[in-house]
Amino acid sequence: MLVKGKCLEKTKCYLVFLFCILIFKNISAQNITNELNKYNNELKNSSISFIQSDGETVEEGKIYIGQERIRVDYFVPNKISIILSKNKGVYLNHGLKEAQYFKTGKSFVKFFFEIFSETNFFKTADLIEIQNSINISKEVILDDKTYRIKVIYENNPIKIRKIYIEGDEEGYEMGFFEFNKNEGYNKSFYSLVNPYLDG
């Protein structure tokens, strides 16, 4: 009977210990989520340079994060702009002077918009803090296609460093550098209007 009582006490201690670890892990994940959301809010009116690769080509450009829109300018190898709002976007090929409109929610570019401007993106993602980085993983289904997204942030201070998006037939990797804050651009800079309509 004495052995049974000791075993029961040990089991209770282990359960309390496990419960405390789970609560601490949940609080820690919530704190990280709050810090990431705060960081994203501070990215408003800023720009970040990037290098992007799909495994075959390498492109360079800059992302401008506005209050309600995001502009992605590619400089190398082609001059292209993508301007995103929550519901729609425009793809501008400056070399061909063409514009193509699309619904943001029906394209994988919606993930970029969500990563940089939505607070719900992190709520349903797996967060792992490893040494000086925060790794976020998420699997999303869009138009019957599965996308695996991984976002890596530097920790202390928090800075976005990489985004990996892997789909059934496509994959992209973006690395970020040169962070510039408080770059104020007027509304026309983020305009979805085709600049080549008149010419």
Backbone as ProteinMPNN parsed JSONL, in Angstrom:
{"seq_chain_A": "MLVKGKCLEKTKCYLVFLFCILIFKNISAQNITNELNKYNNELKNSSISFIQSDGETVEEGKIYIGQERIRVDYFVPNKISIILSKNKGVYLNHGLKEAQYFKTGKSFVKFFFEIFSETNFFKTADLIEIQNSINISKEVILDDKTYRIKVIYENNPIKIRKIYIEGDEEGYEMGFFEFNKNEGYNKSFYSLVNPYLDG", "coords_chain_A": {"N_chain_A": [[0.819, -1.195, 0.0], [1.973, 1.197, 0.745], [3.886, 1.509, -1.271], [2.229, 1.804, -3.469], [1.025, 4.257, -2.846], [3.267, 5.992, -2.961], [3.914, 5.743, -5.639], [1.632, 6.82, -6.802], [1.853, 9.446, -5.881], [4.23, 10.211, -7.219], [3.332, 10.065, -9.847], [1.395, 12.084, -9.824], [3.086, 14.28, -9.39], [4.603, 14.213, -11.758], [2.572, 14.726, -13.616], [1.747, 17.303, -12.841], [4.136, 18.667, -13.345], [4.383, 18.235, -16.136], [2.057, 19.555, -16.97], [2.715, 22.18, -16.193], [4.882, 22.658, -17.92], [3.579, 22.548, -20.406], [1.832, 24.734, -20.162], [3.724, 26.812, -19.875], [4.998, 26.607, -22.359], [2.882, 27.29, -24.059], [2.369, 29.935, -23.207], [4.845, 31.056, -23.845], [4.845, 30.718, -26.673], [2.675, 32.376, -27.254], [3.693, 34.847, -26.421], [5.793, 35.133, -28.28], [4.283, 35.241, -30.629], [2.885, 37.642, -30.187], [5.083, 39.416, -30.181], [5.962, 39.111, -32.838], [3.729, 40.077, -34.235], [3.798, 42.722, -33.34], [6.244, 43.506, -34.451], [5.592, 43.276, -37.204], [3.65, 45.312, -37.396], [5.313, 47.486, -36.975], [6.679, 47.48, -39.332], [5.255, 48.91, -41.167], [5.253, 51.422, -43.643], [7.891, 50.983, -44.499], [10.833, 49.515, -46.076], [12.287, 46.578, -47.57], [15.039, 44.924, -48.843], [15.495, 42.162, -51.12], [16.449, 38.832, -52.177], [15.393, 36.466, -54.433], [14.643, 33.081, -55.272], [13.698, 30.422, -57.434], [14.859, 28.045, -57.662], [15.807, 27.766, -60.192], [16.085, 30.307, -61.363], [17.351, 33.518, -60.337], [16.251, 36.351, -58.662], [16.216, 39.845, -57.909], [15.165, 42.425, -55.693], [12.934, 44.789, -54.116], [10.803, 45.141, -51.315], [8.08, 47.09, -50.432], [6.325, 48.2, -47.729], [3.244, 49.311, -47.095], [0.538, 51.117, -45.458], [-1.885, 49.754, -46.013], [-1.332, 48.302, -48.227], [1.001, 46.384, -50.191], [3.97, 46.679, -52.0], [5.917, 45.112, -54.417], [8.893, 45.327, -55.965], [10.741, 44.171, -58.615], [14.044, 44.223, -59.748], [16.143, 42.934, -61.024], [16.241, 39.964, -62.914], [14.459, 41.241, -64.613], [12.402, 44.173, -64.929], [9.821, 44.425, -62.928], [6.716, 44.941, -61.249], [4.693, 44.167, -58.448], [1.715, 44.833, -56.973], [-0.067, 44.652, -54.046], [-3.192, 44.336, -52.443], [-5.471, 43.478, -49.824], [-7.534, 42.093, -51.129], [-7.151, 42.227, -53.914], [-4.75, 42.391, -56.645], [-2.109, 43.712, -58.745], [-0.087, 42.937, -61.497], [2.671, 44.254, -62.91], [4.433, 44.51, -65.831], [7.08, 46.187, -66.646], [8.845, 46.328, -68.784], [7.382, 45.338, -70.975], [5.266, 47.0, -70.8], [2.771, 46.253, -69.671], [-0.17, 45.31, -67.826], [-1.578, 43.14, -65.454], [-4.359, 41.973, -63.776], [-5.362, 40.407, -60.704], [-6.963, 38.245, -58.274], [-6.059, 38.449, -54.987], [-6.514, 36.516, -53.001], [-6.731, 34.16, -54.428], [-4.288, 33.376, -55.284], [-0.901, 32.288, -54.645], [0.552, 34.457, -53.779], [-0.839, 35.684, -51.843], [0.075, 34.74, -49.441], [2.405, 36.191, -48.902], [1.316, 38.707, -48.457], [-0.192, 38.127, -46.182], [1.818, 37.307, -44.371], [3.306, 39.665, -43.994], [1.39, 41.548, -43.185], [-0.898, 40.603, -41.846], [-2.438, 39.631, -38.756], [-3.41, 37.186, -38.073], [-1.957, 35.172, -39.286], [0.118, 33.983, -37.775], [-1.218, 32.77, -35.694], [-2.219, 30.25, -36.334], [0.002, 28.802, -36.912], [2.967, 26.729, -36.553], [5.326, 27.398, -34.128], [8.743, 27.621, -33.476], [11.383, 28.215, -31.364], [14.693, 28.58, -31.889], [17.867, 28.806, -30.761], [19.11, 31.744, -31.871], [16.95, 32.325, -33.492], [13.605, 32.387, -34.85], [11.467, 30.036, -35.988], [8.852, 29.545, -38.171], [6.285, 27.507, -39.205], [3.882, 26.407, -41.545], [1.108, 24.841, -43.055], [-0.875, 25.178, -45.872], [-3.908, 25.019, -47.703], [-4.829, 25.894, -50.912], [-6.962, 26.486, -53.498], [-7.172, 23.674, -53.981], [-4.503, 22.961, -53.876], [-1.619, 22.156, -52.041], [0.382, 24.064, -49.927], [3.466, 24.516, -48.36], [4.732, 26.505, -45.935], [7.453, 28.291, -44.684], [8.817, 30.479, -42.417], [11.511, 32.386, -41.41], [12.743, 34.133, -38.723], [15.102, 36.401, -37.41], [16.098, 36.584, -34.039], [16.034, 38.845, -31.304], [17.399, 41.562, -32.106], [14.031, 41.16, -33.413], [13.809, 40.264, -36.759], [12.75, 39.729, -40.05], [14.066, 37.139, -42.021], [14.068, 34.995, -43.902], [11.858, 33.467, -46.29], [10.244, 30.564, -47.191], [8.379, 29.023, -49.655], [6.689, 26.288, -50.626], [5.119, 24.502, -53.065], [2.963, 22.065, -54.7], [3.874, 22.009, -57.327], [5.647, 24.082, -57.53], [8.192, 26.19, -56.089], [9.571, 28.604, -53.874], [12.077, 30.753, -52.602], [12.972, 33.317, -50.459], [15.324, 35.665, -49.419], [16.096, 38.163, -47.013], [17.359, 41.512, -46.574], [18.961, 44.686, -45.79], [17.135, 46.671, -44.262], [14.886, 49.278, -44.174], [13.439, 51.787, -42.393], [10.519, 53.878, -41.897], [9.917, 55.028, -44.442], [8.205, 57.12, -46.237], [5.725, 56.928, -48.586], [3.576, 58.227, -51.119], [0.021, 57.725, -51.785], [-0.283, 57.079, -54.484], [1.946, 55.62, -55.131], [1.382, 53.081, -54.279], [-0.714, 52.444, -55.894], [-3.244, 50.63, -57.664], [-3.906, 51.149, -60.209], [-3.507, 50.888, -63.713], [-0.523, 52.016, -64.982], [0.062, 52.318, -67.638], [-2.082, 52.843, -69.232], [-2.602, 55.161, -70.752], [-0.59, 55.193, -72.628]], "CA_chain_A": [[0.0, 0.0, 0.0], [2.889, 2.324, 0.82], [4.485, 1.634, -2.601], [1.171, 2.334, -4.343], [0.874, 5.676, -2.515], [4.427, 6.71, -3.488], [3.788, 5.737, -7.105], [0.57, 7.777, -7.111], [2.427, 10.771, -5.641], [5.155, 10.491, -8.316], [2.516, 10.298, -11.037], [0.821, 13.425, -9.666], [4.172, 15.247, -9.589], [4.912, 14.245, -13.192], [1.462, 15.378, -14.311], [1.833, 18.731, -12.533], [5.316, 19.144, -14.065], [4.016, 18.252, -17.55], [1.067, 20.618, -17.107], [3.452, 23.456, -16.114], [5.652, 22.802, -19.161], [2.642, 22.868, -21.481], [1.365, 26.116, -19.958], [4.846, 27.696, -20.182], [5.198, 26.571, -23.811], [1.78, 28.047, -24.648], [2.611, 31.348, -22.896], [6.007, 31.454, -24.635], [4.396, 30.844, -28.069], [1.817, 33.564, -27.333], [4.591, 36.01, -26.346], [6.475, 35.241, -29.57], [3.262, 35.705, -31.588], [2.671, 39.069, -29.918], [6.27, 40.136, -30.642], [5.959, 39.098, -34.303], [2.684, 41.017, -34.666], [4.322, 44.068, -33.069], [7.262, 43.739, -35.479], [4.903, 43.523, -38.476], [3.059, 46.65, -37.332], [6.409, 48.456, -37.096], [7.16, 47.454, -40.717], [4.478, 49.836, -41.988], [6.046, 52.522, -44.208], [9.302, 50.624, -44.573], [11.193, 48.695, -47.233], [13.243, 45.508, -47.319], [15.609, 44.354, -50.065], [15.424, 40.706, -51.104], [16.883, 37.978, -53.276], [14.409, 35.385, -54.552], [15.012, 32.019, -56.196], [12.782, 29.296, -57.586], [15.703, 26.9, -57.932], [16.365, 27.903, -61.541], [16.434, 31.707, -61.611], [17.553, 34.372, -59.168], [15.724, 37.698, -58.888], [16.501, 40.785, -56.826], [14.224, 43.531, -55.652], [12.632, 45.475, -52.857], [9.408, 45.121, -50.861], [7.652, 48.305, -49.734], [5.152, 47.84, -46.936], [2.439, 50.485, -46.785], [-0.471, 50.933, -44.417], [-2.874, 48.74, -46.406], [-0.876, 47.624, -49.438], [2.406, 46.006, -50.304], [4.494, 46.775, -53.363], [7.126, 44.334, -54.633], [9.569, 45.732, -57.198], [11.872, 43.356, -59.057], [14.959, 45.011, -60.563], [17.015, 42.014, -61.759], [16.729, 40.333, -64.236], [13.451, 42.044, -65.323], [11.753, 45.215, -64.131], [8.429, 44.012, -62.712], [6.146, 45.341, -59.96], [3.459, 43.524, -58.013], [1.115, 45.636, -55.905], [-1.064, 43.803, -53.398], [-4.078, 44.718, -51.349], [-5.996, 42.252, -49.233], [-8.434, 41.382, -52.042], [-6.723, 42.184, -55.314], [-3.393, 42.81, -56.935], [-1.786, 43.978, -60.148], [1.245, 42.535, -61.935], [3.103, 45.21, -63.923], [5.67, 44.221, -66.549], [7.478, 47.505, -67.133], [9.496, 46.169, -70.078], [6.341, 45.168, -71.991], [4.224, 47.995, -70.506], [1.526, 45.5, -69.518], [-0.699, 45.115, -66.485], [-2.483, 41.998, -65.325], [-5.006, 42.01, -62.466], [-5.697, 39.094, -60.139], [-7.489, 38.24, -56.908], [-4.979, 38.053, -54.079], [-6.889, 35.303, -52.282], [-6.687, 32.981, -55.298], [-2.904, 33.19, -55.701], [-0.025, 32.066, -53.495], [1.105, 35.728, -53.3], [-1.598, 36.068, -50.643], [0.867, 34.395, -48.266], [3.292, 37.323, -48.628], [0.494, 39.752, -47.855], [-0.535, 37.698, -44.824], [3.019, 37.291, -43.521], [3.743, 41.024, -43.682], [0.389, 42.499, -42.707], [-2.016, 40.005, -41.105], [-2.1, 39.145, -37.418], [-3.89, 35.816, -37.925], [-1.058, 34.209, -39.908], [0.913, 33.281, -36.777], [-2.072, 32.069, -34.732], [-2.425, 28.856, -36.727], [1.288, 28.265, -37.366], [3.847, 26.114, -35.563], [6.446, 28.279, -33.811], [9.85, 26.994, -32.765], [12.476, 29.143, -31.091], [15.966, 27.856, -31.916], [18.98, 29.714, -30.512], [18.827, 33.152, -32.158], [15.972, 32.443, -34.571], [12.228, 31.914, -34.664], [11.032, 29.341, -37.194], [7.404, 29.413, -38.243], [5.882, 26.591, -40.27], [2.436, 26.348, -41.728], [0.651, 24.194, -44.283], [-2.11, 25.833, -46.294], [-4.491, 24.521, -48.949], [-5.385, 26.979, -51.712], [-7.392, 25.944, -54.798], [-6.833, 22.246, -54.007], [-3.058, 22.771, -53.872], [-1.036, 22.269, -50.706], [1.596, 24.876, -49.836], [4.175, 24.481, -47.098], [5.36, 27.815, -45.76], [8.361, 28.408, -43.551], [9.318, 31.843, -42.264], [12.568, 32.421, -40.4], [13.031, 35.45, -38.17], [16.199, 36.57, -36.456], [15.546, 36.957, -32.742], [16.836, 39.794, -30.513], [16.015, 41.992, -32.338], [13.28, 40.393, -34.402], [13.896, 40.712, -38.155], [12.473, 38.653, -40.987], [15.28, 36.808, -42.767], [13.801, 34.114, -45.046], [10.546, 32.851, -46.502], [10.209, 29.441, -48.127], [7.033, 28.581, -50.021], [6.811, 25.111, -51.471], [3.852, 23.954, -53.503], [3.046, 20.786, -55.388], [4.6, 22.15, -58.586], [6.507, 25.256, -57.519], [8.819, 26.512, -54.821], [10.255, 29.893, -53.863], [12.829, 31.102, -51.409], [13.34, 34.732, -50.424], [16.184, 36.107, -48.328], [15.882, 39.598, -46.803], [18.454, 42.306, -46.032], [18.765, 46.139, -45.927], [15.847, 47.091, -43.721], [14.787, 50.738, -44.085], [12.176, 52.175, -41.749], [9.954, 55.219, -42.056], [9.95, 55.535, -45.809], [6.836, 57.54, -46.546], [5.369, 57.037, -50.004], [2.19, 58.659, -51.259], [-0.911, 56.666, -52.166], [-0.115, 56.683, -55.887], [3.026, 54.637, -55.18], [0.738, 51.786, -54.046], [-1.929, 52.426, -56.705], [-3.509, 49.468, -58.496], [-4.28, 51.631, -61.528], [-2.529, 50.568, -64.746], [0.163, 53.26, -65.379], [0.292, 52.314, -69.083], [-3.364, 53.005, -69.948], [-2.557, 56.283, -71.692], [0.499, 55.201, -73.569]], "C_chain_A": [[0.867, 1.265, 0.0], [3.535, 2.589, -0.549], [3.486, 2.24, -3.572], [0.977, 3.83, -4.105], [2.026, 6.507, -3.054], [4.346, 6.817, -5.008], [2.732, 6.757, -7.549], [1.068, 9.204, -6.936], [3.381, 11.167, -6.771], [4.383, 10.816, -9.596], [1.898, 11.682, -10.988], [1.879, 14.495, -9.919], [4.519, 15.365, -11.065], [3.82, 14.969, -13.98], [1.479, 16.886, -14.082], [2.996, 19.348, -13.309], [5.006, 19.263, -15.566], [3.028, 19.374, -17.842], [1.75, 21.99, -17.093], [4.256, 23.701, -17.386], [4.74, 23.2, -20.303], [2.122, 24.298, -21.369], [2.48, 27.094, -20.316], [5.073, 27.766, -21.693], [4.122, 27.387, -24.515], [1.964, 29.543, -24.416], [3.784, 31.859, -23.73], [5.624, 31.653, -26.101], [3.529, 32.089, -28.237], [2.658, 34.829, -27.272], [5.321, 36.225, -27.664], [5.506, 35.774, -30.621], [3.009, 37.196, -31.414], [3.851, 39.909, -30.403], [6.334, 40.2, -32.167], [4.906, 40.049, -34.855], [3.128, 42.463, -34.448], [5.365, 44.442, -34.121], [6.607, 44.06, -36.823], [4.244, 44.893, -38.505], [4.123, 47.729, -37.498], [6.988, 48.491, -38.514], [6.382, 48.4, -41.626], [5.367, 51.016, -42.388], [7.549, 52.226, -44.184], [9.564, 49.792, -45.821], [12.255, 47.682, -46.822], [13.744, 45.013, -48.676], [15.573, 42.834, -49.96], [16.109, 40.098, -52.319], [15.936, 36.788, -53.269], [14.902, 34.35, -55.564], [13.914, 30.965, -56.232], [13.557, 28.01, -57.887], [16.349, 26.949, -59.305], [16.83, 29.322, -61.834], [16.606, 32.439, -60.282], [17.078, 35.77, -59.536], [16.031, 38.554, -57.67], [15.486, 41.907, -56.863], [14.05, 44.097, -54.266], [11.137, 45.368, -52.575], [9.156, 46.398, -50.084], [6.345, 47.974, -49.017], [4.432, 49.118, -46.532], [1.447, 50.186, -45.675], [-1.442, 49.804, -44.758], [-2.464, 47.956, -47.644], [0.611, 47.323, -49.356], [2.8, 46.111, -51.765], [5.808, 45.989, -53.412], [7.702, 44.753, -55.977], [10.752, 44.802, -57.445], [12.728, 44.22, -59.98], [15.814, 44.134, -61.477], [16.339, 40.658, -61.809], [15.744, 41.197, -65.026], [12.837, 43.06, -64.375], [10.254, 44.921, -64.081], [7.988, 44.55, -61.354], [4.89, 44.526, -59.704], [2.94, 44.354, -56.851], [-0.064, 44.842, -55.357], [-1.904, 44.567, -52.395], [-4.635, 43.408, -50.814], [-6.802, 41.431, -50.241], [-7.957, 41.289, -53.481], [-5.301, 42.688, -55.468], [-3.225, 43.084, -58.412], [-0.324, 43.6, -60.366], [1.623, 43.454, -63.079], [4.439, 44.78, -64.525], [6.084, 45.52, -67.223], [8.157, 47.432, -68.501], [8.49, 46.063, -71.217], [5.221, 46.205, -71.864], [2.842, 47.34, -70.449], [1.143, 45.408, -68.055], [-1.65, 43.929, -66.505], [-3.03, 41.999, -63.903], [-5.341, 40.597, -62.007], [-6.274, 39.28, -58.749], [-6.398, 37.696, -55.995], [-5.278, 36.719, -53.404], [-6.822, 34.04, -53.109], [-5.275, 32.656, -55.774], [-2.029, 32.996, -54.466], [0.633, 33.358, -53.008], [0.347, 36.231, -52.069], [-0.802, 35.767, -49.379], [1.828, 35.523, -47.899], [2.521, 38.445, -47.948], [0.177, 39.39, -46.404], [0.677, 37.739, -43.891], [3.387, 38.702, -43.077], [2.67, 41.908, -43.063], [-0.758, 41.905, -41.9], [-1.557, 39.553, -39.721], [-2.52, 37.695, -37.235], [-2.926, 34.776, -38.472], [-0.342, 33.366, -38.858], [0.065, 32.445, -35.823], [-2.222, 30.594, -35.051], [-1.136, 28.199, -37.214], [2.031, 27.601, -36.207], [5.047, 27.029, -35.372], [7.495, 27.512, -33.029], [10.939, 28.049, -32.605], [13.762, 28.335, -30.977], [17.092, 28.875, -31.817], [18.563, 31.147, -30.81], [17.838, 33.308, -33.31], [14.614, 31.91, -34.137], [11.805, 31.319, -35.994], [9.531, 29.121, -37.136], [7.075, 28.525, -39.433], [4.369, 26.52, -40.324], [2.151, 25.637, -43.039], [-0.722, 24.749, -44.62], [-2.59, 25.19, -47.587], [-5.188, 25.682, -49.637], [-5.696, 26.426, -53.094], [-6.938, 24.497, -54.985], [-5.338, 21.969, -54.122], [-2.549, 22.987, -52.448], [0.26, 23.063, -50.787], [2.172, 24.734, -48.434], [4.98, 25.773, -46.999], [6.255, 27.769, -44.531], [8.913, 29.827, -43.553], [10.348, 31.82, -41.136], [12.834, 33.874, -40.022], [14.3, 35.368, -37.329], [15.541, 37.004, -35.15], [16.53, 37.88, -32.028], [17.808, 40.6, -31.349], [15.356, 41.145, -33.421], [13.412, 41.063, -35.766], [13.58, 39.524, -39.04], [13.721, 38.41, -41.826], [15.01, 35.945, -43.992], [12.351, 33.677, -45.067], [10.752, 31.739, -47.527], [8.747, 29.122, -48.395], [7.203, 27.437, -51.005], [5.42, 24.575, -51.773], [4.052, 22.627, -54.185], [3.922, 20.873, -56.639], [5.593, 23.311, -58.599], [7.077, 25.486, -56.136], [9.593, 27.807, -54.93], [10.961, 30.074, -52.531], [13.211, 32.572, -51.519], [14.2, 34.992, -49.201], [16.125, 37.618, -48.232], [17.089, 40.263, -46.153], [18.127, 43.779, -46.277], [17.355, 46.586, -45.536], [15.853, 48.609, -43.564], [13.423, 51.115, -43.522], [11.801, 53.604, -42.109], [10.187, 55.816, -43.437], [8.512, 55.866, -46.195], [6.628, 57.697, -48.04], [3.911, 57.457, -50.087], [1.33, 57.51, -51.782], [-0.707, 56.197, -53.601], [0.998, 55.648, -56.051], [2.465, 53.215, -55.036], [-0.533, 51.619, -54.888], [-2.018, 51.152, -57.542], [-3.898, 49.87, -59.928], [-3.146, 51.344, -62.522], [-1.846, 51.877, -65.206], [0.364, 53.37, -66.888], [-0.989, 52.448, -69.895], [-3.289, 54.082, -71.014], [-1.49, 56.127, -72.764], [0.7, 53.923, -74.257]], "O_chain_A": [[0.545, 2.26, -0.649], [3.712, 3.741, -0.944], [3.84, 3.083, -4.396], [0.785, 4.589, -5.055], [1.806, 7.61, -3.555], [4.67, 7.854, -5.587], [2.915, 7.464, -8.54], [0.749, 10.077, -7.743], [3.359, 12.307, -7.235], [4.744, 11.734, -10.333], [1.876, 12.386, -11.997], [1.609, 15.498, -10.579], [4.708, 16.469, -11.576], [4.113, 15.733, -14.899], [1.253, 17.66, -15.012], [2.856, 20.435, -13.87], [5.331, 20.273, -16.19], [3.152, 20.066, -18.853], [1.404, 22.863, -17.889], [4.306, 24.828, -17.88], [5.076, 24.087, -21.088], [1.989, 24.992, -22.377], [2.229, 28.096, -20.985], [5.31, 28.841, -22.243], [4.42, 28.104, -25.47], [1.74, 30.34, -25.327], [3.729, 32.967, -24.264], [6.026, 32.642, -26.714], [3.632, 32.783, -29.248], [2.378, 35.789, -27.99], [5.46, 37.36, -28.121], [5.858, 36.651, -31.409], [2.929, 37.93, -32.399], [3.657, 40.985, -30.969], [6.718, 41.226, -32.729], [5.157, 40.751, -35.834], [2.861, 43.328, -35.282], [5.367, 45.565, -34.624], [7.013, 45.001, -37.505], [4.274, 45.57, -39.533], [3.861, 48.772, -38.097], [7.709, 49.426, -38.863], [6.814, 48.664, -42.748], [6.132, 51.537, -41.576], [8.365, 53.099, -43.889], [8.635, 49.41, -46.533], [13.011, 47.89, -45.873], [12.941, 44.715, -49.56], [15.614, 42.278, -48.862], [16.317, 40.754, -53.339], [15.702, 36.176, -52.227], [15.502, 34.698, -56.581], [13.287, 30.655, -55.219], [12.976, 27.012, -58.315], [17.331, 26.251, -59.556], [17.857, 29.518, -62.483], [16.075, 32.028, -59.25], [17.447, 36.31, -60.579], [16.099, 38.057, -56.546], [15.006, 42.294, -57.929], [14.881, 43.918, -53.376], [10.312, 45.488, -53.481], [9.921, 46.75, -49.186], [5.382, 47.523, -49.637], [4.939, 49.906, -45.733], [1.508, 49.137, -45.034], [-1.782, 48.993, -43.897], [-3.175, 47.042, -48.062], [1.358, 47.915, -48.577], [2.062, 45.688, -52.654], [6.69, 46.17, -52.572], [7.068, 44.557, -57.014], [11.642, 44.664, -56.605], [12.208, 44.871, -60.886], [16.167, 44.547, -62.581], [15.874, 40.216, -60.759], [16.137, 41.826, -66.009], [12.762, 42.834, -63.167], [9.525, 45.136, -65.05], [8.785, 44.611, -60.418], [4.123, 44.233, -60.621], [3.643, 44.555, -55.86], [-0.944, 44.415, -56.105], [-1.385, 45.347, -51.596], [-4.29, 42.338, -51.315], [-6.757, 40.202, -50.209], [-8.329, 40.357, -54.194], [-4.73, 43.312, -54.573], [-4.079, 42.737, -59.228], [0.548, 43.896, -59.548], [0.966, 43.442, -64.12], [5.448, 44.695, -63.825], [5.514, 45.911, -68.241], [8.057, 48.37, -69.292], [8.702, 46.62, -72.293], [4.336, 46.278, -72.716], [1.887, 47.795, -71.079], [1.994, 45.424, -67.165], [-2.421, 43.743, -67.446], [-2.266, 42.022, -62.938], [-5.574, 39.705, -62.822], [-6.102, 40.326, -58.122], [-5.881, 36.601, -56.219], [-4.386, 35.884, -53.255], [-6.852, 32.943, -52.552], [-5.091, 31.749, -56.585], [-2.36, 33.47, -53.38], [1.22, 33.366, -51.926], [0.834, 37.098, -51.344], [-0.967, 36.441, -48.362], [2.045, 35.789, -46.717], [2.998, 39.055, -46.991], [0.265, 40.232, -45.51], [0.559, 38.165, -42.742], [3.741, 38.915, -41.918], [3.002, 42.932, -42.465], [-1.533, 42.661, -41.315], [-0.41, 39.139, -39.547], [-2.029, 37.031, -36.322], [-3.064, 33.595, -38.151], [-0.207, 32.155, -39.032], [0.573, 31.508, -35.207], [-2.341, 29.771, -34.143], [-1.181, 27.153, -37.861], [1.76, 27.876, -35.038], [5.711, 27.396, -36.341], [7.186, 26.838, -32.046], [11.358, 28.687, -33.57], [13.904, 27.505, -30.079], [17.248, 29.716, -32.702], [17.748, 31.715, -30.083], [17.876, 34.307, -34.028], [14.49, 31.111, -33.208], [11.784, 32.011, -37.012], [9.009, 28.576, -36.164], [7.541, 28.773, -40.545], [3.678, 26.566, -39.306], [2.873, 25.814, -44.02], [-1.617, 24.789, -43.775], [-1.789, 24.855, -48.459], [-6.021, 26.367, -49.044], [-4.799, 25.951, -53.79], [-6.385, 24.143, -56.027], [-4.946, 20.845, -54.438], [-3.0, 23.892, -51.746], [1.128, 22.773, -51.611], [1.447, 24.822, -47.443], [5.796, 26.085, -47.865], [5.861, 27.273, -43.475], [9.412, 30.311, -44.569], [10.087, 31.303, -40.05], [13.11, 34.721, -40.871], [14.534, 34.384, -36.627], [14.536, 37.715, -35.164], [17.742, 37.699, -32.146], [19.003, 40.312, -31.289], [16.027, 40.504, -34.23], [13.164, 42.259, -35.915], [14.087, 38.426, -38.809], [14.359, 39.356, -42.289], [15.652, 36.134, -45.025], [11.703, 33.534, -44.031], [11.351, 31.945, -48.583], [7.963, 28.967, -47.459], [7.787, 27.599, -52.077], [4.65, 24.242, -50.872], [5.168, 22.113, -54.249], [4.63, 19.922, -56.971], [6.308, 23.498, -59.583], [6.519, 25.034, -55.136], [10.205, 28.084, -55.962], [10.501, 29.613, -51.486], [13.714, 33.015, -52.551], [13.855, 34.594, -48.088], [16.104, 38.298, -49.258], [17.756, 39.676, -45.301], [17.116, 44.087, -46.908], [16.506, 46.84, -46.391], [16.726, 49.163, -42.896], [12.386, 50.799, -44.106], [12.622, 54.408, -42.551], [10.603, 56.966, -43.571], [7.707, 54.969, -46.447], [7.289, 58.513, -48.682], [3.104, 57.092, -49.232], [1.843, 56.461, -52.17], [-0.938, 55.026, -53.901], [0.989, 54.88, -57.013], [3.007, 52.267, -55.603], [-1.342, 50.734, -54.609], [-1.016, 50.658, -58.059], [-4.186, 49.007, -60.758], [-1.972, 51.535, -62.205], [-2.513, 52.752, -65.759], [0.796, 54.416, -67.372], [-0.994, 52.198, -71.1], [-3.869, 53.919, -72.088], [-1.497, 56.882, -73.736], [1.602, 53.803, -75.087]]}, "name": "protein", "num_of_chains": 1, "seq": "MLVKGKCLEKTKCYLVFLFCILIFKNISAQNITNELNKYNNELKNSSISFIQSDGETVEEGKIYIGQERIRVDYFVPNKISIILSKNKGVYLNHGLKEAQYFKTGKSFVKFFFEIFSETNFFKTADLIEIQNSINISKEVILDDKTYRIKVIYENNPIKIRKIYIEGDEEGYEMGFFEFNKNEGYNKSFYSLVNPYLDG"}
